């Protein structure tokens, strides 16, 4: 039964890819090669941030299934997790609902030399909260007025802020929802709110347009990236992010790596504790 489910998930994924007119333009191998080159540059950016003490915030927003988590993973995969943090906050607690709206996001802003990637951000108030009725129209209007002021404070304090909106057509969104439903490893991504939001594609579009009109400012502009093809979308977003930053070349750190004074030692355990047996067993792997 498990095999059948996995095959069904693969079929759904194939249909999602086929629905995307750009999918055939780049192979998986070419994508991996190009992504690796970009990740080398991202590592240089991280060294530049640590060298200069600068702080980088990347806001990634978009519709459900647009690919936010995937591009954030592509950015952070090869970076030091102690200095590159992903922030994906759950719904606010009862106490947080009584706080200044931006308060719980401020606690996650970066220190010197850090990157913070927001998988959704304070813009929840202009998107899902507004469309699904989790806040009042007055609260949304107040947010749209305050967000540019909040972001100006961040910019004035020296934080480098980049905001990306990932675009996806409804047909592609539907194919990705179906893929999540069919794949037991992705089903956790499909929430009741996602299912309810499926019928509100136009409403989300109107909310996005109002958000962009109110918060696309010189100190914190939005960049829209087509994510109907997620491979192209990731490469495009990361390339833009790298190109948008100041010159980030810093001297490479020289690390001395002298040879060991003797032969390498093997792990030894003289007490009762030993490593557990490998799985599959070695003899089974030999027979296979």
GIZI-V687714 format. One record per residue. N is the residue number from 1. SS is DSSP state (alpha for helix, beta for strand, coil for the rest). NEAR is the number of other ideal C-beta (glycine too) atoms within 8 Angstrom. D_FIRST is the distance of its C-alpha to the first C-alpha in Angstrom with 1 decimal. Layout:
# GIZI-V687714
N;SS;NEAR;D_FIRST
N;SS;NEAR;D_FIRST
This chain:
# GIZI-V687714
1;coil;4;0.0
2;alpha;6;3.8
3;alpha;6;5.4
4;alpha;7;5.1
5;alpha;11;6.3
6;alpha;10;8.7
7;alpha;8;9.9
8;alpha;10;10.6
9;alpha;14;12.4
10;alpha;8;14.3
11;alpha;9;15.3
12;alpha;14;16.6
13;alpha;10;18.4
14;alpha;8;20.0
15;alpha;11;21.2
16;alpha;13;22.7
17;alpha;8;24.4
18;alpha;7;25.6
19;coil;8;27.1
20;coil;10;29.2
21;coil;5;32.3
22;coil;8;33.1
23;alpha;9;29.8
24;alpha;3;31.0
25;alpha;6;34.2
26;coil;9;32.9
27;coil;5;30.5
28;alpha;6;28.3
29;alpha;6;30.8
30;alpha;8;33.8
31;alpha;11;32.3
32;alpha;8;31.8
33;alpha;8;35.3
34;alpha;10;36.9
35;alpha;12;35.1
36;alpha;8;36.3
37;alpha;8;39.8
38;alpha;12;39.7
39;alpha;11;38.3
40;alpha;8;41.3
41;alpha;9;43.5
42;alpha;13;41.7
43;alpha;10;42.6
44;alpha;11;46.2
45;alpha;13;46.1
46;alpha;13;45.0
47;alpha;11;47.9
48;alpha;13;50.2
49;alpha;15;49.3
50;alpha;9;49.9
51;alpha;7;53.1
52;alpha;7;54.5
53;coil;8;53.1
54;coil;10;51.7
55;beta;15;48.7
56;beta;14;46.0
57;beta;14;43.9
58;beta;13;41.2
59;beta;11;40.0
60;beta;14;36.8
61;beta;12;36.3
62;beta;12;34.5
63;coil;10;32.2
64;coil;7;28.7
65;coil;11;26.4
66;coil;11;29.6
67;coil;13;28.7
68;alpha;12;30.8
69;alpha;9;28.6
70;alpha;9;28.0
71;alpha;16;31.7
72;alpha;12;32.7
73;alpha;8;30.3
74;alpha;11;31.9
75;alpha;13;35.3
76;alpha;12;34.9
77;coil;7;32.6
78;coil;6;35.6
79;coil;12;38.1
80;coil;6;39.3
81;coil;7;37.2
82;coil;4;40.3
83;coil;12;42.2
84;beta;14;39.5
85;beta;11;37.9
86;beta;9;35.2
87;beta;11;35.9
88;coil;7;33.3
89;coil;8;34.8
90;coil;3;33.1
91;coil;2;34.9
92;coil;7;38.4
93;coil;5;39.4
94;alpha;5;42.1
95;alpha;6;44.7
96;alpha;9;43.6
97;alpha;7;44.0
98;coil;5;47.7
99;coil;8;48.3
100;coil;4;49.6
101;coil;9;46.6
102;coil;9;46.6
103;alpha;9;47.2
104;alpha;10;43.7
105;alpha;12;43.3
106;alpha;7;46.6
107;coil;6;45.4
108;coil;10;42.8
109;coil;10;45.3
110;coil;12;45.9
111;coil;5;48.6
112;coil;7;50.6
113;coil;10;48.5
114;coil;12;45.2
115;beta;15;42.6
116;beta;15;40.7
117;beta;13;37.9
118;beta;13;37.3
119;beta;10;33.8
120;coil;10;35.4
121;coil;10;38.9
122;alpha;10;41.8
123;alpha;12;41.0
124;alpha;9;38.5
125;alpha;12;41.5
126;alpha;15;42.2
127;coil;13;38.6
128;alpha;9;36.0
129;alpha;12;38.5
130;alpha;12;40.9
131;alpha;11;38.5
132;coil;10;36.5
133;coil;4;39.7
134;coil;6;39.3
135;coil;9;42.9
136;coil;5;46.0
137;alpha;6;47.6
138;alpha;6;50.5
139;alpha;11;48.2
140;alpha;13;46.6
141;alpha;8;50.2
142;alpha;8;51.3
143;alpha;13;48.5
144;alpha;12;49.2
145;alpha;9;52.8
146;alpha;10;52.2
147;alpha;13;49.4
148;alpha;12;51.8
149;alpha;8;54.3
150;alpha;10;51.7
151;alpha;13;50.6
152;alpha;11;54.3
153;alpha;8;54.8
154;alpha;12;52.0
155;alpha;11;53.4
156;alpha;7;57.0
157;coil;6;55.8
158;coil;7;54.6
159;beta;11;50.8
160;beta;9;49.4
161;beta;11;47.1
162;beta;11;44.8
163;beta;11;42.8
164;beta;15;40.1
165;beta;12;38.5
166;beta;16;35.4
167;beta;12;35.4
168;coil;14;32.5
169;coil;7;32.6
170;alpha;7;30.7
171;alpha;7;28.7
172;alpha;13;27.4
173;alpha;15;26.8
174;alpha;9;24.8
175;alpha;12;22.6
176;alpha;11;22.1
177;alpha;14;21.3
178;alpha;11;18.6
179;alpha;14;17.2
180;alpha;12;17.3
181;alpha;9;15.5
182;alpha;10;12.5
183;coil;14;12.4
184;coil;8;11.7
185;coil;5;14.4
186;coil;10;16.8
187;alpha;9;16.3
188;alpha;4;19.1
189;alpha;8;21.4
190;coil;10;21.2
191;coil;6;23.7
192;alpha;5;25.2
193;alpha;8;28.3
194;alpha;12;26.5
195;alpha;9;25.3
196;alpha;9;28.9
197;alpha;12;30.4
198;alpha;10;28.7
199;alpha;5;31.5
200;alpha;10;34.2
201;alpha;10;34.2
202;alpha;6;37.9
203;alpha;8;38.9
204;alpha;12;37.4
205;alpha;8;39.3
206;alpha;8;42.5
207;alpha;12;42.0
208;alpha;10;41.4
209;alpha;8;44.6
210;alpha;10;46.6
211;alpha;12;45.3
212;alpha;10;46.2
213;alpha;7;49.6
214;alpha;11;50.5
215;alpha;14;49.1
216;coil;7;49.5
217;beta;9;52.5
218;coil;4;54.3
219;coil;9;53.6
220;beta;12;49.9
221;coil;7;48.8
222;beta;9;45.4
223;beta;11;43.7
224;beta;7;41.2
225;beta;12;38.5
226;beta;9;36.4
227;coil;13;32.7
228;coil;11;31.2
229;coil;13;30.5
230;alpha;9;29.5
231;alpha;10;30.5
232;alpha;11;34.0
233;alpha;15;34.2
234;alpha;13;33.7
235;alpha;13;36.2
236;alpha;10;38.6
237;alpha;13;38.6
238;alpha;14;39.0
239;alpha;9;41.8
240;alpha;10;43.5
241;alpha;12;43.3
242;alpha;12;44.8
243;alpha;6;47.5
244;alpha;7;48.4
245;coil;10;49.4
246;coil;3;52.8
247;coil;3;53.5
248;coil;10;51.2
249;coil;5;52.4
250;coil;9;53.6
251;coil;3;54.9
252;coil;4;52.2
253;coil;5;52.4
254;coil;4;53.7
255;coil;4;52.0
256;coil;4;53.8
257;coil;3;51.6
258;coil;3;53.9
259;coil;3;52.8
260;coil;5;52.2
261;coil;3;55.4
262;coil;3;53.8
263;coil;4;50.8
264;coil;4;47.4
265;coil;5;46.5
266;coil;4;43.3
267;coil;5;41.6
268;coil;5;43.1
269;coil;7;42.3
270;coil;3;45.1
271;coil;4;43.8
272;coil;3;41.1
273;coil;4;38.3
274;coil;5;36.5
275;coil;5;33.5
276;coil;4;30.2
277;coil;5;28.8
278;coil;6;26.8
279;coil;4;23.1
280;coil;6;22.0
281;coil;8;25.1
282;alpha;6;27.7
283;alpha;6;27.9
284;alpha;8;24.2
285;alpha;8;24.7
286;alpha;6;27.8
287;alpha;5;26.1
288;coil;5;23.3
